[in-house]
Structure formats: C-alpha cells, structure tokens
Amino acid sequence: MESFRTKRGMCFISESELRLEESYTDQLKHYYEGAKASTRGLVLTGLMIVYVVWIVNYFIFIKPELLPPFLPIFVIIVVLAYFVDLLRGFRRVNQLTLDSITAVEVIEGSLWTHPRFIIEYQNDGQSNKRRIRLPSRYFAFTEQEFEHAKELFRSHEIPLTDDVDRFNDTQPSTLKE
C-alpha cells in the first residue's frame, strides 16, 4: 500500500481502494514537520499562531461585545458553505474503491491556494466528488508529495485531468495518458 500526505493526514492507495485518514492533529503534525524542515514552514506556522492569538485576544479582551453577534454569523457562513459543497456534488467519504473513480482533476494551486485533487466517482449511479487538499506550497515537501501523488494515480490507471484555468471557461480540460 502506497501513500502520500494530505493537508490533514494521509491518503493510502492499494490495489483496490483509496483510503483517507485525516485529523486536525495530523495537520498540526505536518505544520510542525514543515517548520522544522524549512524557514518558509516556520514562518507559516508562526503566522498561523499569531493570527489565532490575535483573533482570540481581539474578541475576548478588546471587543468582547462583538463576540455574541459574530458567532452566529460565523456558524451561518460555515453551514452555508457546507450546503453549497453538497449541492456541487462534494461528499466527505474516506474510502473509495478504485473501480468507482472516473477521473481525478489535478489543480496545481498557487502561493495562495493549496494544490489539490478533485476525485470524481460513481456511487449508486450518481456522480459525486471528493476534494483532497495537500499541504501548503510554503512547505518544502509539498512539491515532491504532489508529484508522488500524481504518479500513484497514474500507476493505478486512474485518468488525470489537466489543471484547468478556472477563470477561462473556454479552455477545455484534457485527459493525460
């Protein structure tokens, strides 16, 4: 069984299935490993810690009166985003048979977005999707993990769709052999 790192854990690919094991503790472990491995990872981890401390400090000590109206708005945004993903066909399955996978869209990402794979699969005659996000490009190991993941999909004869420009609808995606 071969594997590659995801943003929140690991993705394992065997001869018959794709299995995701993800947790927030694994995500923190990746950030810790990235911080040890490179200066960019250390800066990213430091910025995340500063941001969380700043937000908590702001709502608890500086403007505690904003917390009651902010929390319901935050919850509404999260729930709305979840339902929009459901309407777009995304599901949170952690185990897929390789036979059910019809294509994998490869999205390279940028400095502001994570590289990711959009897995299209069939489930009871219905087409669904599963997003697999890799760690940020700020980590030194991400590019190597991304290339390794693409090779794993190719070695299991899963068709990969080219990275598409999401702002240019006229550009067709093509299948890689």
C-alpha positions as CSV (number, residue, x, y, z in Angstrom):
1,M,0.0,0.0,0.0
2,E,1.4,3.3,-1.1
3,S,0.6,6.7,0.4
4,F,1.1,10.5,0.2
5,R,0.5,13.4,2.7
6,T,-2.7,15.4,2.6
7,K,-3.4,18.6,4.4
8,R,-4.9,16.8,7.4
9,G,-3.3,13.4,7.3
10,M,-2.5,10.6,4.8
11,C,-4.0,9.1,1.6
12,F,-3.4,5.4,1.1
13,I,-3.8,3.7,-2.3
14,S,-3.9,-0.1,-2.5
15,E,-4.7,-2.3,-5.5
16,S,-8.5,-2.0,-4.9
17,E,-9.2,1.1,-2.8
18,L,-8.3,4.7,-1.9
19,R,-8.5,5.4,1.8
20,L,-8.1,8.8,3.6
21,E,-7.1,9.1,7.2
22,E,-7.4,12.7,8.3
23,S,-7.5,14.6,11.6
24,Y,-6.6,18.0,12.8
25,T,-3.8,16.6,15.0
26,D,-2.2,15.2,11.8
27,Q,-2.5,18.6,10.2
28,L,-0.7,20.2,13.2
29,K,2.0,17.5,12.9
30,H,2.6,18.4,9.3
31,Y,2.9,22.0,10.2
32,Y,5.4,21.1,12.9
33,E,7.4,19.0,10.5
34,G,7.3,21.7,7.9
35,A,8.5,24.3,10.5
36,K,11.5,22.0,11.3
37,A,12.3,21.4,7.7
38,S,12.3,24.9,6.2
39,T,12.2,28.6,7.0
40,R,9.1,29.0,5.0
41,G,7.3,26.4,7.1
42,L,8.5,28.1,10.2
43,V,7.2,31.4,9.0
44,L,3.8,29.9,8.0
45,T,3.4,28.2,11.4
46,G,4.4,31.3,13.2
47,L,1.9,33.4,11.2
48,M,-0.9,31.0,11.9
49,I,-0.2,31.1,15.7
50,V,0.0,34.9,15.7
51,Y,-3.3,35.1,13.8
52,V,-5.2,32.8,16.1
53,V,-3.8,34.5,19.2
54,W,-4.7,37.9,17.7
55,I,-8.3,36.8,16.9
56,V,-8.8,35.3,20.4
57,N,-7.3,38.4,22.0
58,Y,-9.5,40.7,20.0
59,F,-12.7,39.0,20.8
60,I,-12.0,38.3,24.5
61,F,-10.2,41.4,25.6
62,I,-10.5,44.3,23.2
63,K,-14.0,43.9,21.8
64,P,-15.9,41.3,23.8
65,E,-19.2,42.9,22.8
66,L,-18.6,41.8,19.2
67,L,-18.4,38.1,20.1
68,P,-22.2,37.4,20.5
69,P,-23.2,38.8,17.0
70,F,-20.1,37.4,15.4
71,L,-20.6,33.7,16.4
72,P,-24.0,33.2,14.7
73,I,-22.7,34.9,11.5
74,F,-19.7,32.6,11.5
75,V,-21.9,29.5,12.1
76,I,-24.2,30.6,9.3
77,I,-21.3,31.0,6.9
78,V,-19.8,27.6,7.7
79,V,-23.2,25.8,7.3
80,L,-23.9,27.6,4.1
81,A,-20.5,26.6,2.7
82,Y,-21.2,23.0,3.6
83,F,-24.5,23.0,1.8
84,V,-23.1,24.7,-1.3
85,D,-20.4,21.9,-1.4
86,L,-23.2,19.3,-1.1
87,L,-25.1,20.9,-4.0
88,R,-21.9,20.9,-6.1
89,G,-21.7,17.1,-5.5
90,F,-18.9,17.0,-2.9
91,R,-19.0,14.3,-0.2
92,R,-16.8,13.5,2.8
93,V,-16.2,9.8,2.1
94,N,-12.9,8.4,3.4
95,Q,-12.9,5.2,1.5
96,L,-13.4,4.7,-2.3
97,T,-13.0,1.6,-4.5
98,L,-10.7,2.3,-7.4
99,D,-13.3,0.9,-9.8
100,S,-15.7,3.7,-8.8
101,I,-13.3,6.5,-9.6
102,T,-13.9,8.0,-13.0
103,A,-11.3,10.8,-13.1
104,V,-9.0,12.9,-10.9
105,E,-8.8,16.6,-11.6
106,V,-5.3,17.9,-10.8
107,I,-5.2,21.5,-9.6
108,E,-1.7,22.9,-9.1
109,G,-2.6,25.7,-6.8
110,S,-0.6,28.8,-6.2
111,L,1.1,30.6,-3.4
112,W,-2.4,31.5,-2.1
113,T,-4.1,28.1,-2.6
114,H,-3.2,24.5,-1.8
115,P,-2.5,22.0,-4.5
116,R,-5.4,19.6,-4.6
117,F,-7.1,16.7,-6.4
118,I,-10.8,16.6,-7.2
119,I,-11.8,13.0,-7.3
120,E,-14.9,12.2,-9.4
121,Y,-16.5,8.9,-8.6
122,Q,-19.7,6.9,-9.1
123,N,-21.8,5.9,-6.1
124,D,-25.1,4.1,-6.8
125,G,-25.3,5.5,-10.3
126,Q,-24.8,9.1,-9.0
127,S,-21.7,11.1,-9.8
128,N,-20.0,12.6,-6.7
129,K,-16.8,14.4,-5.9
130,R,-14.2,14.3,-3.1
131,R,-11.6,17.0,-2.6
132,I,-8.1,16.0,-1.4
133,R,-6.0,19.0,-0.4
134,L,-2.3,18.8,0.1
135,P,-0.2,20.9,2.4
136,S,0.6,24.5,1.5
137,R,3.2,25.2,-1.1
138,Y,5.1,27.0,1.6
139,F,6.4,23.7,2.9
140,A,9.5,22.2,1.2
141,F,8.0,18.7,0.9
142,T,4.7,19.7,-0.9
143,E,6.0,19.7,-4.5
144,Q,7.5,16.2,-4.0
145,E,4.3,14.9,-2.4
146,F,2.2,16.4,-5.2
147,E,4.3,14.7,-7.9
148,H,4.3,11.4,-6.0
149,A,0.5,11.5,-5.7
150,K,0.1,12.1,-9.4
151,E,2.4,9.1,-10.1
152,L,0.4,7.0,-7.7
153,F,-2.8,7.8,-9.5
154,R,-1.2,7.1,-12.9
155,S,0.3,3.8,-11.7
156,H,-3.2,2.6,-10.8
157,E,-4.5,3.7,-14.2
158,I,-6.7,6.4,-12.9
159,P,-7.2,9.2,-15.5
160,L,-5.8,12.6,-14.5
161,T,-7.4,15.7,-15.9
162,D,-5.1,18.7,-16.6
163,D,-5.0,21.7,-14.4
164,V,-7.7,24.0,-15.7
165,D,-7.8,27.7,-15.6
166,R,-11.0,28.3,-13.5
167,F,-11.3,31.9,-14.8
168,N,-11.3,30.9,-18.5
169,D,-14.3,28.8,-19.4
170,T,-13.2,28.3,-23.0
171,Q,-10.1,26.3,-22.1
172,P,-11.1,22.6,-22.3
173,S,-9.5,20.1,-19.9
174,T,-7.8,17.1,-21.4
175,L,-7.0,13.7,-20.1
176,K,-3.4,12.7,-19.5
177,E,-2.4,9.3,-20.6
